[in-house]
Amino acid sequence: MTDTALPAESAKSGFQLMIRAARASDLPVIVQLLHDDHNGRLREDPSEPLDPRYAAGFDVIAASPDQLLAVAERNGVVVGTMQLSFLPGIAFRGAWRMQIESVRIASSLRGQGLGAVMIDWAIERARERDCKMVQLTSQLDRTDAHRFYERLGFSRSHAGFKLRLGPAS
């Protein structure tokens, strides 16, 4: 999508993040961030060399103008990641929407407002693309994340369903 790093600042804490499109060289830390919670430990493998399927997935995302795998840097260190997917639709009179997925902050930095800065930044990208809605899902057992998203103005409006078509590994 874009390789332009854009600053994002927390009014609450005063820290600054640089949020940019991920590079292939960021994959080890992105996978480590995805692995760094009780659910991620069950499905992600940060051991190196990385499983080549991570690079294959990255290549597809990076090639699409409607996908953005973003990283957040603080003092030059990647401390967060998220994936933004821009989805065309027929509903809502042909409106575009943005799906936010895989939001992760380094566990040692959670609760400091970095996630809110990242989500605000993502919402601005949706506005730039004239999306009419931003949506996300969160696993049922992530109750802290649910409270976080509700504080940011998201509402529990739908029940989500997934059908696994085979093991992730």
VMD Tcl script that builds the backbone (N, CA, C; Angstrom):
set m [mol new atoms 507]
animate dup $m
set s [atomselect $m all]
$s set {name element resname resid chain x y z} {
  {N N MET 1 A 0.833 -1.175 0.000}
  {CA C MET 1 A 0.000 0.000 0.000}
  {C C MET 1 A 0.877 1.238 0.000}
  {N N THR 2 A 1.299 1.720 1.162}
  {CA C THR 2 A 2.169 2.882 1.213}
  {C C THR 2 A 3.368 2.581 2.092}
  {N N ASP 3 A 4.488 3.148 1.731}
  {CA C ASP 3 A 5.687 2.953 2.533}
  {C C ASP 3 A 6.015 4.222 3.318}
  {N N THR 4 A 5.097 5.157 3.346}
  {CA C THR 4 A 5.322 6.412 4.032}
  {C C THR 4 A 5.064 6.241 5.521}
  {N N ALA 5 A 6.057 6.597 6.318}
  {CA C ALA 5 A 5.886 6.555 7.768}
  {C C ALA 5 A 5.169 7.825 8.186}
  {N N LEU 6 A 4.160 7.664 8.999}
  {CA C LEU 6 A 3.407 8.812 9.478}
  {C C LEU 6 A 3.455 8.848 10.991}
  {N N PRO 7 A 3.759 10.018 11.553}
  {CA C PRO 7 A 3.803 10.097 13.011}
  {C C PRO 7 A 2.403 10.052 13.602}
  {N N ALA 8 A 2.327 9.487 14.765}
  {CA C ALA 8 A 1.082 9.458 15.535}
  {C C ALA 8 A 1.486 9.742 16.967}
  {N N GLU 9 A 0.743 10.608 17.622}
  {CA C GLU 9 A 1.146 11.008 18.959}
  {C C GLU 9 A 0.014 10.801 19.948}
  {N N SER 10 A 0.385 10.414 21.151}
  {CA C SER 10 A -0.576 10.255 22.225}
  {C C SER 10 A -0.666 11.552 23.006}
  {N N ALA 11 A -1.844 12.158 22.995}
  {CA C ALA 11 A -2.028 13.365 23.788}
  {C C ALA 11 A -1.949 13.037 25.275}
  {N N LYS 12 A -2.380 11.829 25.627}
  {CA C LYS 12 A -2.405 11.402 27.024}
  {C C LYS 12 A -1.000 11.252 27.593}
  {N N SER 13 A -0.142 10.535 26.867}
  {CA C SER 13 A 1.181 10.219 27.386}
  {C C SER 13 A 2.286 11.071 26.796}
  {N N GLY 14 A 2.012 11.722 25.653}
  {CA C GLY 14 A 3.016 12.554 25.028}
  {C C GLY 14 A 4.061 11.794 24.236}
  {N N PHE 15 A 4.015 10.464 24.190}
  {CA C PHE 15 A 4.996 9.712 23.407}
  {C C PHE 15 A 4.619 9.772 21.937}
  {N N GLN 16 A 5.583 9.533 21.103}
  {CA C GLN 16 A 5.338 9.537 19.675}
  {C C GLN 16 A 5.655 8.180 19.071}
  {N N LEU 17 A 4.791 7.742 18.182}
  {CA C LEU 17 A 5.001 6.516 17.418}
  {C C LEU 17 A 5.160 6.907 15.960}
  {N N MET 18 A 5.933 6.134 15.250}
  {CA C MET 18 A 5.965 6.223 13.788}
  {C C MET 18 A 5.271 4.963 13.296}
  {N N ILE 19 A 4.220 5.137 12.541}
  {CA C ILE 19 A 3.478 3.995 12.016}
  {C C ILE 19 A 3.713 3.966 10.515}
  {N N ARG 20 A 4.101 2.806 10.024}
  {CA C ARG 20 A 4.469 2.674 8.620}
  {C C ARG 20 A 4.091 1.289 8.118}
  {N N ALA 21 A 4.134 1.168 6.793}
  {CA C ALA 21 A 3.946 -0.150 6.182}
  {C C ALA 21 A 5.092 -1.058 6.613}
  {N N ALA 22 A 4.756 -2.280 6.947}
  {CA C ALA 22 A 5.770 -3.250 7.349}
  {C C ALA 22 A 6.652 -3.597 6.154}
  {N N ARG 23 A 7.870 -3.967 6.475}
  {CA C ARG 23 A 8.821 -4.465 5.481}
  {C C ARG 23 A 9.063 -5.942 5.770}
  {N N ALA 24 A 9.541 -6.651 4.777}
  {CA C ALA 24 A 9.838 -8.075 4.972}
  {C C ALA 24 A 10.802 -8.271 6.140}
  {N N SER 25 A 11.701 -7.341 6.343}
  {CA C SER 25 A 12.666 -7.457 7.444}
  {C C SER 25 A 12.009 -7.330 8.815}
  {N N ASP 26 A 10.767 -6.840 8.865}
  {CA C ASP 26 A 10.028 -6.729 10.126}
  {C C ASP 26 A 9.354 -8.040 10.527}
  {N N LEU 27 A 9.304 -9.012 9.623}
  {CA C LEU 27 A 8.539 -10.229 9.891}
  {C C LEU 27 A 8.913 -10.930 11.192}
  {N N PRO 28 A 10.183 -11.088 11.544}
  {CA C PRO 28 A 10.468 -11.771 12.812}
  {C C PRO 28 A 9.823 -11.093 14.023}
  {N N VAL 29 A 9.878 -9.777 14.096}
  {CA C VAL 29 A 9.273 -9.108 15.254}
  {C C VAL 29 A 7.744 -9.126 15.161}
  {N N ILE 30 A 7.186 -9.051 13.968}
  {CA C ILE 30 A 5.725 -9.140 13.821}
  {C C ILE 30 A 5.239 -10.500 14.305}
  {N N VAL 31 A 5.897 -11.559 13.879}
  {CA C VAL 31 A 5.490 -12.900 14.304}
  {C C VAL 31 A 5.658 -13.044 15.815}
  {N N GLN 32 A 6.720 -12.468 16.371}
  {CA C GLN 32 A 6.906 -12.516 17.820}
  {C C GLN 32 A 5.769 -11.783 18.535}
  {N N LEU 33 A 5.343 -10.635 18.023}
  {CA C LEU 33 A 4.213 -9.908 18.615}
  {C C LEU 33 A 2.935 -10.743 18.539}
  {N N LEU 34 A 2.707 -11.389 17.407}
  {CA C LEU 34 A 1.514 -12.233 17.262}
  {C C LEU 34 A 1.558 -13.436 18.198}
  {N N HIS 35 A 2.737 -13.919 18.485}
  {CA C HIS 35 A 2.939 -15.083 19.365}
  {C C HIS 35 A 2.785 -14.715 20.839}
  {N N ASP 36 A 2.912 -13.443 21.161}
  {CA C ASP 36 A 3.046 -12.971 22.537}
  {C C ASP 36 A 1.711 -12.815 23.272}
  {N N ASP 37 A 0.855 -13.804 23.201}
  {CA C ASP 37 A -0.321 -13.876 24.069}
  {C C ASP 37 A -0.795 -15.318 24.127}
  {N N HIS 38 A -1.740 -15.601 25.008}
  {CA C HIS 38 A -2.127 -16.993 25.234}
  {C C HIS 38 A -2.703 -17.660 23.991}
  {N N ASN 39 A -3.397 -16.917 23.137}
  {CA C ASN 39 A -3.935 -17.518 21.913}
  {C C ASN 39 A -2.863 -17.652 20.840}
  {N N GLY 40 A -2.036 -16.631 20.701}
  {CA C GLY 40 A -0.992 -16.648 19.683}
  {C C GLY 40 A 0.032 -17.746 19.892}
  {N N ARG 41 A 0.309 -18.066 21.141}
  {CA C ARG 41 A 1.284 -19.134 21.426}
  {C C ARG 41 A 0.823 -20.476 20.872}
  {N N LEU 42 A -0.477 -20.628 20.676}
  {CA C LEU 42 A -1.013 -21.883 20.167}
  {C C LEU 42 A -0.903 -22.003 18.647}
  {N N ARG 43 A -0.728 -20.866 17.955}
  {CA C ARG 43 A -0.769 -20.944 16.492}
  {C C ARG 43 A 0.418 -20.305 15.773}
  {N N GLU 44 A 1.190 -19.473 16.431}
  {CA C GLU 44 A 2.313 -18.800 15.780}
  {C C GLU 44 A 3.631 -19.433 16.215}
  {N N ASP 45 A 4.608 -19.377 15.330}
  {CA C ASP 45 A 5.920 -19.940 15.613}
  {C C ASP 45 A 6.999 -18.921 15.262}
  {N N PRO 46 A 7.530 -18.224 16.263}
  {CA C PRO 46 A 8.533 -17.193 15.987}
  {C C PRO 46 A 9.956 -17.722 15.842}
  {N N SER 47 A 10.141 -19.038 15.933}
  {CA C SER 47 A 11.505 -19.562 15.841}
  {C C SER 47 A 12.070 -19.289 14.445}
  {N N GLU 48 A 13.376 -19.056 14.430}
  {CA C GLU 48 A 14.035 -18.759 13.166}
  {C C GLU 48 A 14.855 -19.954 12.704}
  {N N PRO 49 A 14.929 -20.183 11.409}
  {CA C PRO 49 A 14.341 -19.338 10.379}
  {C C PRO 49 A 12.816 -19.438 10.408}
  {N N LEU 50 A 12.168 -18.319 10.069}
  {CA C LEU 50 A 10.710 -18.298 10.068}
  {C C LEU 50 A 10.153 -19.260 9.028}
  {N N ASP 51 A 9.009 -19.802 9.349}
  {CA C ASP 51 A 8.270 -20.622 8.394}
  {C C ASP 51 A 8.076 -19.776 7.123}
  {N N PRO 52 A 8.398 -20.285 5.951}
  {CA C PRO 52 A 8.288 -19.499 4.716}
  {C C PRO 52 A 6.862 -19.055 4.391}
  {N N ARG 53 A 5.872 -19.652 5.033}
  {CA C ARG 53 A 4.495 -19.219 4.782}
  {C C ARG 53 A 4.250 -17.801 5.287}
  {N N TYR 54 A 5.006 -17.376 6.307}
  {CA C TYR 54 A 4.880 -15.982 6.756}
  {C C TYR 54 A 5.305 -15.028 5.643}
  {N N ALA 55 A 6.425 -15.299 4.998}
  {CA C ALA 55 A 6.912 -14.442 3.911}
  {C C ALA 55 A 5.948 -14.478 2.724}
  {N N ALA 56 A 5.391 -15.652 2.436}
  {CA C ALA 56 A 4.439 -15.764 1.326}
  {C C ALA 56 A 3.193 -14.917 1.610}
  {N N GLY 57 A 2.692 -14.983 2.829}
  {CA C GLY 57 A 1.545 -14.157 3.204}
  {C C GLY 57 A 1.878 -12.679 3.130}
  {N N PHE 58 A 3.063 -12.318 3.617}
  {CA C PHE 58 A 3.504 -10.925 3.564}
  {C C PHE 58 A 3.532 -10.430 2.119}
  {N N ASP 59 A 4.075 -11.232 1.210}
  {CA C ASP 59 A 4.182 -10.821 -0.191}
  {C C ASP 59 A 2.816 -10.527 -0.797}
  {N N VAL 60 A 1.822 -11.350 -0.485}
  {CA C VAL 60 A 0.468 -11.123 -1.013}
  {C C VAL 60 A -0.106 -9.820 -0.443}
  {N N ILE 61 A 0.061 -9.617 0.855}
  {CA C ILE 61 A -0.442 -8.394 1.492}
  {C C ILE 61 A 0.246 -7.167 0.899}
  {N N ALA 62 A 1.572 -7.210 0.798}
  {CA C ALA 62 A 2.332 -6.060 0.319}
  {C C ALA 62 A 1.995 -5.705 -1.130}
  {N N ALA 63 A 1.586 -6.693 -1.921}
  {CA C ALA 63 A 1.278 -6.452 -3.328}
  {C C ALA 63 A -0.121 -5.875 -3.540}
  {N N SER 64 A -0.956 -5.896 -2.538}
  {CA C SER 64 A -2.345 -5.463 -2.700}
  {C C SER 64 A -2.539 -4.003 -2.289}
  {N N PRO 65 A -3.176 -3.213 -3.139}
  {CA C PRO 65 A -3.463 -1.822 -2.749}
  {C C PRO 65 A -4.548 -1.723 -1.677}
  {N N ASP 66 A -5.229 -2.839 -1.404}
  {CA C ASP 66 A -6.315 -2.835 -0.425}
  {C C ASP 66 A -5.938 -3.517 0.881}
  {N N GLN 67 A -4.649 -3.731 1.089}
  {CA C GLN 67 A -4.150 -4.336 2.327}
  {C C GLN 67 A -3.004 -3.486 2.857}
  {N N LEU 68 A -2.903 -3.395 4.162}
  {CA C LEU 68 A -1.764 -2.729 4.780}
  {C C LEU 68 A -1.404 -3.465 6.057}
  {N N LEU 69 A -0.235 -4.044 6.069}
  {CA C LEU 69 A 0.332 -4.596 7.289}
  {C C LEU 69 A 1.209 -3.485 7.842}
  {N N ALA 70 A 0.829 -2.946 8.977}
  {CA C ALA 70 A 1.514 -1.788 9.539}
  {C C ALA 70 A 2.275 -2.176 10.790}
  {N N VAL 71 A 3.338 -1.446 11.039}
  {CA C VAL 71 A 4.071 -1.569 12.296}
  {C C VAL 71 A 4.159 -0.199 12.938}
  {N N ALA 72 A 4.232 -0.209 14.256}
  {CA C ALA 72 A 4.421 1.016 15.028}
  {C C ALA 72 A 5.805 0.955 15.653}
  {N N GLU 73 A 6.568 2.010 15.447}
  {CA C GLU 73 A 7.906 2.103 16.020}
  {C C GLU 73 A 7.916 3.170 17.107}
  {N N ARG 74 A 8.605 2.847 18.172}
  {CA C ARG 74 A 8.837 3.813 19.247}
  {C C ARG 74 A 10.345 3.845 19.457}
  {N N ASN 75 A 10.924 5.011 19.284}
  {CA C ASN 75 A 12.380 5.154 19.379}
  {C C ASN 75 A 13.106 4.183 18.446}
  {N N GLY 76 A 12.559 3.980 17.244}
  {CA C GLY 76 A 13.201 3.145 16.244}
  {C C GLY 76 A 13.009 1.650 16.418}
  {N N VAL 77 A 12.237 1.234 17.426}
  {CA C VAL 77 A 12.005 -0.186 17.704}
  {C C VAL 77 A 10.547 -0.513 17.400}
  {N N VAL 78 A 10.312 -1.594 16.654}
  {CA C VAL 78 A 8.931 -2.012 16.370}
  {C C VAL 78 A 8.303 -2.522 17.658}
  {N N VAL 79 A 7.200 -1.892 18.056}
  {CA C VAL 79 A 6.529 -2.249 19.310}
  {C C VAL 79 A 5.069 -2.643 19.104}
  {N N GLY 80 A 4.585 -2.563 17.858}
  {CA C GLY 80 A 3.199 -2.915 17.595}
  {C C GLY 80 A 2.984 -3.241 16.135}
  {N N THR 81 A 1.883 -3.912 15.867}
  {CA C THR 81 A 1.520 -4.262 14.494}
  {C C THR 81 A 0.003 -4.361 14.380}
  {N N MET 82 A -0.477 -4.239 13.164}
  {CA C MET 82 A -1.893 -4.451 12.848}
  {C C MET 82 A -2.015 -4.596 11.342}
  {N N GLN 83 A -3.075 -5.263 10.920}
  {CA C GLN 83 A -3.361 -5.403 9.500}
  {C C GLN 83 A -4.667 -4.702 9.189}
  {N N LEU 84 A -4.648 -3.880 8.155}
  {CA C LEU 84 A -5.837 -3.165 7.695}
  {C C LEU 84 A -6.226 -3.712 6.331}
  {N N SER 85 A -7.496 -4.078 6.193}
  {CA C SER 85 A -8.016 -4.580 4.918}
  {C C SER 85 A -9.156 -3.672 4.494}
  {N N PHE 86 A -9.064 -3.155 3.289}
  {CA C PHE 86 A -10.093 -2.270 2.749}
  {C C PHE 86 A -10.990 -3.099 1.853}
  {N N LEU 87 A -12.280 -3.137 2.195}
  {CA C LEU 87 A -13.220 -4.066 1.577}
  {C C LEU 87 A -14.328 -3.319 0.840}
  {N N PRO 88 A -14.464 -3.562 -0.463}
  {CA C PRO 88 A -15.590 -2.979 -1.183}
  {C C PRO 88 A -16.853 -3.751 -0.848}
  {N N GLY 89 A -17.991 -3.125 -1.048}
  {CA C GLY 89 A -19.237 -3.826 -0.772}
  {C C GLY 89 A -20.393 -3.293 -1.596}
  {N N ILE 90 A -21.473 -4.017 -1.553}
  {CA C ILE 90 A -22.724 -3.577 -2.166}
  {C C ILE 90 A -23.612 -2.955 -1.097}
  {N N ALA 91 A -23.596 -3.558 0.108}
  {CA C ALA 91 A -24.416 -3.039 1.207}
  {C C ALA 91 A -24.026 -1.596 1.514}
  {N N PHE 92 A -24.952 -0.905 2.140}
  {CA C PHE 92 A -24.757 0.509 2.469}
  {C C PHE 92 A -24.435 1.316 1.209}
  {N N ARG 93 A -25.156 0.989 0.130}
  {CA C ARG 93 A -25.047 1.704 -1.145}
  {C C ARG 93 A -23.634 1.685 -1.718}
  {N N GLY 94 A -23.034 0.514 -1.673}
  {CA C GLY 94 A -21.713 0.350 -2.269}
  {C C GLY 94 A -20.573 0.872 -1.422}
  {N N ALA 95 A -20.799 0.963 -0.137}
  {CA C ALA 95 A -19.784 1.538 0.754}
  {C C ALA 95 A -18.571 0.630 0.922}
  {N N TRP 96 A -17.430 1.265 1.066}
  {CA C TRP 96 A -16.203 0.568 1.466}
  {C C TRP 96 A -16.155 0.527 2.979}
  {N N ARG 97 A -15.536 -0.501 3.508}
  {CA C ARG 97 A -15.304 -0.606 4.945}
  {C C ARG 97 A -13.871 -1.052 5.168}
  {N N MET 98 A -13.384 -0.802 6.352}
  {CA C MET 98 A -12.044 -1.256 6.703}
  {C C MET 98 A -12.143 -2.254 7.835}
  {N N GLN 99 A -11.447 -3.364 7.676}
  {CA C GLN 99 A -11.366 -4.405 8.705}
  {C C GLN 99 A -9.997 -4.275 9.366}
  {N N ILE 100 A -9.971 -4.203 10.688}
  {CA C ILE 100 A -8.726 -4.171 11.450}
  {C C ILE 100 A -8.523 -5.542 12.059}
  {N N GLU 101 A -7.322 -6.093 11.864}
  {CA C GLU 101 A -7.020 -7.420 12.397}
  {C C GLU 101 A -5.625 -7.447 13.003}
  {N N SER 102 A -5.405 -8.449 13.818}
  {CA C SER 102 A -4.067 -8.755 14.353}
  {C C SER 102 A -3.411 -7.553 15.019}
  {N N VAL 103 A -4.172 -6.857 15.838}
  {CA C VAL 103 A -3.615 -5.725 16.578}
  {C C VAL 103 A -2.817 -6.272 17.757}
  {N N ARG 104 A -1.560 -5.931 17.808}
  {CA C ARG 104 A -0.706 -6.390 18.903}
  {C C ARG 104 A 0.240 -5.276 19.325}
  {N N ILE 105 A 0.437 -5.181 20.623}
  {CA C ILE 105 A 1.410 -4.281 21.245}
  {C C ILE 105 A 2.346 -5.161 22.067}
  {N N ALA 106 A 3.612 -4.809 22.088}
  {CA C ALA 106 A 4.567 -5.546 22.927}
  {C C ALA 106 A 4.008 -5.626 24.339}
  {N N SER 107 A 4.028 -6.813 24.929}
  {CA C SER 107 A 3.395 -7.027 26.232}
  {C C SER 107 A 3.951 -6.099 27.301}
  {N N SER 108 A 5.212 -5.746 27.227}
  {CA C SER 108 A 5.809 -4.869 28.239}
  {C C SER 108 A 5.323 -3.435 28.124}
  {N N LEU 109 A 4.634 -3.093 27.033}
  {CA C LEU 109 A 4.188 -1.715 26.812}
  {C C LEU 109 A 2.671 -1.572 26.814}
  {N N ARG 110 A 1.950 -2.651 27.069}
  {CA C ARG 110 A 0.492 -2.573 27.057}
  {C C ARG 110 A -0.001 -1.693 28.198}
  {N N GLY 111 A -1.127 -1.039 27.967}
  {CA C GLY 111 A -1.722 -0.182 28.987}
  {C C GLY 111 A -1.161 1.225 29.005}
  {N N GLN 112 A -0.322 1.577 28.047}
  {CA C GLN 112 A 0.280 2.912 28.005}
  {C C GLN 112 A -0.321 3.809 26.933}
  {N N GLY 113 A -1.346 3.329 26.234}
  {CA C GLY 113 A -1.999 4.150 25.223}
  {C C GLY 113 A -1.515 3.935 23.800}
  {N N LEU 114 A -0.549 3.053 23.599}
  {CA C LEU 114 A -0.034 2.821 22.247}
  {C C LEU 114 A -1.114 2.242 21.335}
  {N N GLY 115 A -1.890 1.309 21.847}
  {CA C GLY 115 A -2.953 0.699 21.048}
  {C C GLY 115 A -3.970 1.721 20.590}
  {N N ALA 116 A -4.334 2.650 21.467}
  {CA C ALA 116 A -5.297 3.695 21.100}
  {C C ALA 116 A -4.738 4.580 19.996}
  {N N VAL 117 A -3.456 4.901 20.081}
  {CA C VAL 117 A -2.822 5.704 19.034}
  {C C VAL 117 A -2.859 4.948 17.712}
  {N N MET 118 A -2.558 3.662 17.745}
  {CA C MET 118 A -2.574 2.860 16.518}
  {C C MET 118 A -3.978 2.790 15.913}
  {N N ILE 119 A -4.974 2.566 16.747}
  {CA C ILE 119 A -6.350 2.474 16.227}
  {C C ILE 119 A -6.801 3.818 15.679}
  {N N ASP 120 A -6.487 4.910 16.369}
  {CA C ASP 120 A -6.825 6.238 15.836}
  {C C ASP 120 A -6.185 6.449 14.465}
  {N N TRP 121 A -4.929 6.047 14.343}
  {CA C TRP 121 A -4.207 6.168 13.071}
  {C C TRP 121 A -4.907 5.340 11.993}
  {N N ALA 122 A -5.311 4.130 12.338}
  {CA C ALA 122 A -6.010 3.262 11.384}
  {C C ALA 122 A -7.326 3.891 10.937}
  {N N ILE 123 A -8.060 4.455 11.868}
  {CA C ILE 123 A -9.338 5.090 11.521}
  {C C ILE 123 A -9.118 6.250 10.562}
  {N N GLU 124 A -8.044 6.984 10.734}
  {CA C GLU 124 A -7.720 8.067 9.793}
  {C C GLU 124 A -7.447 7.514 8.397}
  {N N ARG 125 A -6.791 6.352 8.302}
  {CA C ARG 125 A -6.565 5.742 6.989}
  {C C ARG 125 A -7.908 5.376 6.361}
  {N N ALA 126 A -8.864 4.898 7.167}
  {CA C ALA 126 A -10.196 4.569 6.652}
  {C C ALA 126 A -10.893 5.824 6.138}
  {N N ARG 127 A -10.773 6.910 6.867}
  {CA C ARG 127 A -11.387 8.170 6.408}
  {C C ARG 127 A -10.758 8.642 5.097}
  {N N GLU 128 A -9.443 8.506 4.988}
  {CA C GLU 128 A -8.757 8.903 3.746}
  {C C GLU 128 A -9.262 8.114 2.549}
  {N N ARG 129 A -9.651 6.871 2.786}
  {CA C ARG 129 A -10.148 6.008 1.708}
  {C C ARG 129 A -11.673 6.106 1.562}
  {N N ASP 130 A -12.294 7.010 2.292}
  {CA C ASP 130 A -13.741 7.234 2.254}
  {C C ASP 130 A -14.537 6.003 2.675}
  {N N CYS 131 A -13.979 5.228 3.595}
  {CA C CYS 131 A -14.726 4.102 4.151}
  {C C CYS 131 A -15.874 4.626 5.003}
  {N N LYS 132 A -16.957 3.908 4.998}
  {CA C LYS 132 A -18.135 4.304 5.777}
  {C C LYS 132 A -18.224 3.572 7.098}
  {N N MET 133 A -17.329 2.590 7.309}
  {CA C MET 133 A -17.388 1.791 8.523}
  {C C MET 133 A -16.018 1.186 8.786}
  {N N VAL 134 A -15.688 1.069 10.051}
  {CA C VAL 134 A -14.503 0.330 10.484}
  {C C VAL 134 A -15.013 -0.818 11.338}
  {N N GLN 135 A -14.520 -2.012 11.070}
  {CA C GLN 135 A -14.972 -3.179 11.819}
  {C C GLN 135 A -13.776 -3.997 12.261}
  {N N LEU 136 A -13.995 -4.779 13.285}
  {CA C LEU 136 A -12.964 -5.680 13.763}
  {C C LEU 136 A -13.631 -6.799 14.528}
  {N N THR 137 A -12.883 -7.858 14.723}
  {CA C THR 137 A -13.338 -8.949 15.578}
  {C C THR 137 A -12.293 -9.146 16.659}
  {N N SER 138 A -12.723 -9.725 17.747}
  {CA C SER 138 A -11.824 -10.016 18.855}
  {C C SER 138 A -12.283 -11.334 19.469}
  {N N GLN 139 A -11.328 -12.186 19.767}
  {CA C GLN 139 A -11.703 -13.483 20.339}
  {C C GLN 139 A -12.491 -13.284 21.631}
  {N N LEU 140 A -13.431 -14.188 21.861}
  {CA C LEU 140 A -14.340 -14.054 22.996}
  {C C LEU 140 A -13.630 -13.973 24.337}
  {N N ASP 141 A -12.484 -14.638 24.476}
  {CA C ASP 141 A -11.802 -14.647 25.769}
  {C C ASP 141 A -10.911 -13.427 25.991}
  {N N ARG 142 A -10.843 -12.519 25.069}
  {CA C ARG 142 A -10.016 -11.309 25.209}
  {C C ARG 142 A -10.867 -10.167 25.765}
  {N N THR 143 A -11.332 -10.330 26.965}
  {CA C THR 143 A -12.248 -9.344 27.554}
  {C C THR 143 A -11.584 -7.985 27.762}
  {N N ASP 144 A -10.290 -7.955 28.058}
  {CA C ASP 144 A -9.604 -6.665 28.172}
  {C C ASP 144 A -9.626 -5.934 26.836}
  {N N ALA 145 A -9.419 -6.664 25.753}
  {CA C ALA 145 A -9.456 -6.060 24.418}
  {C C ALA 145 A -10.853 -5.541 24.106}
  {N N HIS 146 A -11.878 -6.256 24.529}
  {CA C HIS 146 A -13.245 -5.800 24.280}
  {C C HIS 146 A -13.488 -4.462 24.962}
  {N N ARG 147 A -13.064 -4.340 26.221}
  {CA C ARG 147 A -13.226 -3.063 26.933}
  {C C ARG 147 A -12.437 -1.952 26.246}
  {N N PHE 148 A -11.241 -2.281 25.773}
  {CA C PHE 148 A -10.402 -1.324 25.056}
  {C C PHE 148 A -11.128 -0.800 23.821}
  {N N TYR 149 A -11.662 -1.684 22.990}
  {CA C TYR 149 A -12.337 -1.261 21.768}
  {C C TYR 149 A -13.606 -0.470 22.090}
  {N N GLU 150 A -14.327 -0.851 23.122}
  {CA C GLU 150 A -15.520 -0.096 23.504}
  {C C GLU 150 A -15.149 1.310 23.964}
  {N N ARG 151 A -14.038 1.452 24.695}
  {CA C ARG 151 A -13.580 2.788 25.106}
  {C C ARG 151 A -13.265 3.669 23.891}
  {N N LEU 152 A -12.866 3.043 22.801}
  {CA C LEU 152 A -12.533 3.786 21.590}
  {C C LEU 152 A -13.756 4.067 20.716}
  {N N GLY 153 A -14.939 3.635 21.156}
  {CA C GLY 153 A -16.165 3.936 20.437}
  {C C GLY 153 A -16.745 2.797 19.620}
  {N N PHE 154 A -16.099 1.656 19.603}
  {CA C PHE 154 A -16.645 0.504 18.886}
  {C C PHE 154 A -17.783 -0.096 19.704}
  {N N SER 155 A -18.782 -0.639 19.006}
  {CA C SER 155 A -19.893 -1.279 19.697}
  {C C SER 155 A -19.979 -2.745 19.291}
  {N N ARG 156 A -20.504 -3.543 20.220}
  {CA C ARG 156 A -20.745 -4.965 19.934}
  {C C ARG 156 A -22.045 -5.067 19.155}
  {N N SER 157 A -21.923 -5.077 17.840}
  {CA C SER 157 A -23.122 -5.012 17.011}
  {C C SER 157 A -23.462 -6.321 16.309}
  {N N HIS 158 A -22.517 -7.240 16.225}
  {CA C HIS 158 A -22.734 -8.475 15.478}
  {C C HIS 158 A -22.119 -9.651 16.236}
  {N N ALA 159 A -22.603 -10.829 15.938}
  {CA C ALA 159 A -21.947 -12.055 16.409}
  {C C ALA 159 A -21.110 -12.578 15.246}
  {N N GLY 160 A -19.870 -12.927 15.515}
  {CA C GLY 160 A -18.987 -13.412 14.463}
  {C C GLY 160 A -18.888 -14.932 14.486}
  {N N PHE 161 A -18.695 -15.493 13.315}
  {CA C PHE 161 A -18.550 -16.941 13.179}
  {C C PHE 161 A -17.370 -17.226 12.269}
  {N N LYS 162 A -16.641 -18.283 12.571}
  {CA C LYS 162 A -15.527 -18.718 11.736}
  {C C LYS 162 A -15.632 -20.212 11.541}
  {N N LEU 163 A -15.193 -20.645 10.404}
  {CA C LEU 163 A -15.138 -22.065 10.084}
  {C C LEU 163 A -13.705 -22.368 9.681}
  {N N ARG 164 A -13.004 -23.101 10.504}
  {CA C ARG 164 A -11.618 -23.478 10.195}
  {C C ARG 164 A -11.628 -24.559 9.122}
  {N N LEU 165 A -10.795 -24.385 8.141}
  {CA C LEU 165 A -10.743 -25.318 7.019}
  {C C LEU 165 A -9.531 -26.227 7.083}
  {N N GLY 166 A -8.912 -26.285 8.218}
  {CA C GLY 166 A -7.755 -27.147 8.407}
  {C C GLY 166 A -6.842 -26.521 9.444}
  {N N PRO 167 A -5.836 -27.246 9.852}
  {CA C PRO 167 A -4.918 -26.701 10.856}
  {C C PRO 167 A -4.102 -25.557 10.275}
  {N N ALA 168 A -3.748 -24.608 11.140}
  {CA C ALA 168 A -2.948 -23.468 10.704}
  {C C ALA 168 A -1.530 -23.885 10.388}
  {N N SER 169 A -1.066 -24.957 11.004}
  {CA C SER 169 A 0.337 -25.349 10.790}
  {C C SER 169 A 0.518 -26.289 9.636}
}
mol reanalyze $m
mol bondsrecalc $m
mol representation Tube
mol addrep $m
